[in-house]
Amino acid sequence: MTVENEYSKVKVNNEMDFCSVTDQNVKTILEKAFMKARVSYFLRWDKPGFFAKVFKGESQSIVFCINSAQIETAEEVIKELADVESAVKMIRTKSNNKTGF
């Protein structure tokens, strides 16, 4: 007899890099909007390399990683935030996080 629980059918490793921001205020606005819309996310901080920082003036970016099943909801959230939409860089690629889990 095998017993199957509700988690045995859950798809894993379906995170995607959805968008990135460099402004802390935009990050906070986006976080609040995602929480209100019940979009599950986690943040990853990407630090630029030495040459990108010195010669291109790039700063640290914050990547919002979401579950790929929630992409439509997340896109609607971004559209509703017209005042900060220009500060959000859309990525929409499969996440390659290697967390060891």
N, C-alpha and C positions, 0 to 999 in steps of 0.2 A: 504494500500500500504506500503510495507516494502522496505526500501532502504538499500542496502548492499554496504559497501565500500571495498576498496582493503585490509584493515587490518582485516576484519572480518574472513578471512580464514587463518590467520597467526597462526601457531602452537607456543604455548608458553611453558615455563618450559622444554625446550629441551637442556639445557646446560649440558655439561659433563666436569669433571675434566680430562683434556687430558694429561698433563705432569707437572712435577715440576723441578725446578732448585734451586741451592743455590748460585751460582756465579752471581754477578751483570753483569759482562761482557757477560756471556752466555745469561742472560735475555735480554739484549739490542740487541744482535745479533738475538735472536729468535723473539723479537718484530718487528724488521726491516724486517725480512724475512716473518713474518705473514702479515705485512702491505703490503708488495710488492705483495704477493699472494692474497691479499684481503680476508684474513681469519679473521672473526670477533672473538674477544676474550676479556676477562677481566681477571684481575689479582687478586689473593687472597693470602695474606701473612699468612702463618701458622707458628706460633711460637711454638717451642718445649716446653714441660713441663720442670719443674725444674730438675727432675731426668735425663731426656734425655739429657739436656744441660750439666749437671755436670758430669754424669757417662759415657755417650756414646759420648759426644763431638758433638752432633748434633747442627746444626745452623738453622736459620730461612730459611724456604723454600718458594718459590714463585710458586704458582700453576697457570698454564694457563688453564682457562676454556673457552671452545669453544662451538659453536652451533653444535649439533650432525650431522647436515646435511653437515657440512664441514670437517668431520673427514678424508676423503680420501685426500683432498687437504692438510690438516695439516700434515698428515703422509708423503706426498711427500716432503713437506717443510723440515721436520726433516731429511729425507733421503738425501736431497741435502746438508745439513749442516754436512757433515761427520767429519769435524774437531772438532765440539762441541757435536756431537751425544752421546758420552760417558758420558758427563756431564748432560744429560737430562734423568730424570727418568720418564718412561712412566707409566701413571695411567689408563686412559681409563675407568672411572667409571661414573655413573650418579652423577651429582652434587647435593649436598644436601644443597645448599645455602638457608638460611632463611633470606631474606632481607626485608620482609614485604610488597613487592609490589604486 
